[in-house]
């Protein structure tokens, strides 16, 4: 079984080297010593979300914390191209399901999009609360999948703001059931950013689609079936990541 991964504060592992000791406290320490009941000698993984891959073993356990003896440290470059999922807000927890799966697959950033046909809209205090929830989903999925690089949760965008960002990316792909171009026909760039746009339950409006195409986005389909908003993005990312990284 893969050793558990504990996420520490951003930048906290920048100077760690083999032979160092790292204290894991706070919520992660309570989870390690309480829920998991880790014992000295057991292997663990550490990350601060920046890509640092730290492996070691528990050297001591105290209430609410563990101390880890570092054995190996690896700091690989960020993978390229960079993959971004633009997920339209959806009712229930379908958008969160998409974000969770995308994180486990290896997405680098998720962008919450308030589409014209999104039933759910983020405004005021609700926007801040919903954004924090997406960050929590990403963090939990990062730990579960043993990732050492935590995806960015971008700020909520409108359709106009999204079109502006699509215009500046290396490759923008909009999933649409009426498209004639297959995802397999798309040539991926070797660097830069690949953005995958997924609409809400009601679909992407004609005006939005026209604006995205004008910004340079390509409209593509995954296959013969219509997928839910919660599964379309992860399915597309799986196909693209298999070609680019796996």
N, C-alpha and C positions, 0 to 999 in steps of 0.2 A: 504494500500500500504506500502511496506517495506521502511523504512527510507533510504535515500541515504548514500552511503559509500564514505568517503574521505580517500585517501591514503596519508599518511605523510611520511617524510624522514625515512629511516631505523633506528631503534633504538630510535626514538624520543618519544615513548610512554613507555619506559622502567620503568620510575619512577612514572607514572601517577596512581593516586588512586581516589576512589570516593570522590567527593567534589572539585577536582582540576579543573582548567580552562585551556583549550588548545586553542591556537591561530591557526587558519587555514588560511594561507595566500598563496602567490604565485599563481600558476595556479589553485590549488584547491580552494583557497579563492575567486579568481575571478569568478570561476564557481559557487560557492555557493551563493555569493552575487549578481552576475550579471545574469548569465543564469538561475539559479534556483530561484533567488529572495527569498531566505529563510528569514523568519522573526523570531524574538525572540519567544521562546517557541516551535518551531518546532523540532521534533526528528531527530537526525543524528547518524550515526555510524562512528567510526574512526578506522583506522588500520595503522600500519607502515610496513605491509607485513610480520611480523615475527610470526603472529598467535594471537597477542593480540586483544581481542574483547572488544572494548570500545563503550559504548552507552551513549548518553547524549542528551542535548537539546541546541539550540542556545540561548545564553544569550545576545549577542549584535551583531549588524551588522554595518560594516563600508565599505567604498568603497574598494573593492578588498580583503576583509577579513571578517571572522566571528570569534566570540569567543564562545567556547562550554563549557558548564558546565557538567562535567563528573558525571554520575549517577551510572554506573556499569562498572566493569573491570573484564574480564575473560582471563586467559592465559592457555588454554588447551595444553596438550602435543601434539606433532606432531603425526598424525595418522600413524599407521603401518599396513601392510607393506607399504613401499614407492613406488609409481607408477611413472614410467618414460616412456615417449613416445619418441621413436627414429623415427623422421619423415624425410624421404628422401626429398630432395629439389625437388620441382615440379614447372612446368610452371604456368604462371598466378599468381593467389594468392591462389592456392589450398593448398599449404603447410601452409599458414597463416590461412586459414579456419580451417584446422585440429588443429592447435595450439590454435586457439580461442575456438573451441568447447571443446577440451581437458581441457583447463583451466576452463571453466564453469562447466565441469563434476567433476573436483577435482584432476587433475593430479598434481604431485609434481615437476616434471622437464620435460623439453622438450629439445631434443638433435637434432640439425640440422645435417643431414647426407648427404654428397656428394657421392651418390651411383654411381656405374659404368654407369648406364643407366639414370642417372638424366640429363635432358636436360639443366637445370639451374645448374651452378656451382658458388660457392662463391670464389672469388680471389681478393686479394689486397683491394683497397678502397671499392669495391663492397661488400666484405665480411663484413667489419665493418658496412657499411650502412644497409645491410640486417639484420645483427644481432640486430642492434638498432631497426629496424622495428619489428622484432619478440618480442623484449622486450616491445615495445609500444602496440602491439597486446595483449600480456599477461597482461599488466597493465590495459588496458581498459576492458578486459574480467573479470579480478579479481574484478573490481569495479562493473561491470554490474551484476555479479552473487553474489555480496555481500560476497565475500570470504575475510577472514582475513589473509590468508597466500598466498603470491604471489609466483607462481612457478618460479623455477630457469630456466633461458635460458642458457644452457651450450654452450661451444665453439663448433664450427663446427668440425666434425670428418670425417676422411676417413674410408673406409671399413676396413682397417687394424687396425686402432685405435679402431673402434667399436668392432671388434672381441676380442680385448684385454680387453675391458671393459665388454663385455658379459661373458667372462670367470670368472670374479670376482663377478658377481651378484648372488643373491639368486635364481632367476628364470628369464630366458630369453625366450621370446616367439616371434617367427618370423611368421608373417601372410603370408600365401602362398596359392594360389588357388588349388594347387595339393596336399595339405596336407590331410592326412586321419584322423588325430587326431582332435577332436572338442575342441573348447575353453572350453566347459562344462566338458570335461574329465580331465582338468588340476587341480591338487591340489595346492592351493595357500599356500605360507608360512605364518606363523603368524607374522613374523618380517622380517627385511632385505629389499630387493629391488626387485621389479618386473618390468622388462623392456619389452616393447612391441615395436617391430620393424616393420615399415611399409615401403615398397619399393616405387619407383617412378612409373610413368605411364607405363614405359616399363618393369616393374617387376624387381625382384632381380635376378642377374645373377647366373648361376650354380656355378661358382667359389665362389661367395660371400656366397651363401647358404651353400656350403660345409664347408667354413671357419667358419661360424657361428655355424653350427652343431658340428664341431670339438671343438669349444670353449664351448660347452655344451648347446647351445640353442635348444629349442624344436620348431619344425615347426608345426603350427596349422592352422585350417581354422575356419571361422566364421559361414558359412552356405552354401547353395547351389548357392548363387549368387556372382558375382565378383563386389566388391565395388571399387569406385574411391579412389585415394590416399588421398583425402580430407576427406573421410567419414570412411575409414576402421579403422583407429586408434581410433577415438572417439567411434565407434561402439564396438570395442573390450574392450575399457576402461569402457564403460557403463556396459557391461556384468560382467567384473571383479570387478568393484567397487560395483555393486549391491550385489555381494557375500561377499565382504570384509568389506564394510563400511555402505552401505545404509540400 
